[in-house]
Amino acid sequence: MSTTITLNDLIKSRLGEIAEDIWESNRVMRISGDNGRVIQIGSAAVWEQWTCEADHGSGPCHEPLLTLDQAATLVGQPVDFSLVSPTMTPIEIEVLDESYGFQRTELYHLSDVTQEFTKAQG
């Protein structure tokens, strides 16, 4: 008797591996299902998918983490922009893009994205 593995099973498995790896290496937690929150800066909003649980010196951070695409949306910049001088080191991660499959991106703390938005406003 052979076991059939579907593409959805492989994707789910890979997403689980990514979440475990980033938890072990950076104390970043994936937000599942409806447990996230809407993050809004200016006139744009995105849905929280990751949160930082690392201790940066004063207990667990609990700050939302945003992908580069989400940060670009909130700051109102093209997707190929980058934060110039984030306070916290960006965290490299693989995410599943519906058009391109698994892609490398970076996660940024919300405070760094907010700071970039404030700078862009002048």
C-alpha positions, 0 to 999 in steps of 0.5 A: 500500500503506497501513500499519496502525497499531494502538492498541498501536503508538501507546501504545508510541510514546508511552511511548517518547517520554515515556521519551526526554523525561524522560531528556533533561530530568531524567536519569530512566531507565525500567526495562524488563521484569524489570530492576527491583527490589521496593521495600518500606517497612513492610508494603507493596511496589511494583515499581521502574519508574524510576531517577534517573541525574542527578548531584546533586553526588556522581555518578549518583544511582541511586536508585529513583523512585516515582510518587505512587500508589506512594509513597502505597501505601508510606506507607500513605496515600490516593492523593490525599496528597502529600509535604509537604517532599521533599528532592529536587524531584519530577519531573512525568511522564505514566504509562499508567493502565489505567483512565484512559489517560495521566495526569500524576503526579510521581516522588519519590526513594525517600529522600523517601518513606522519610523521609515513612514515618518521620515518619508512624510518629511 
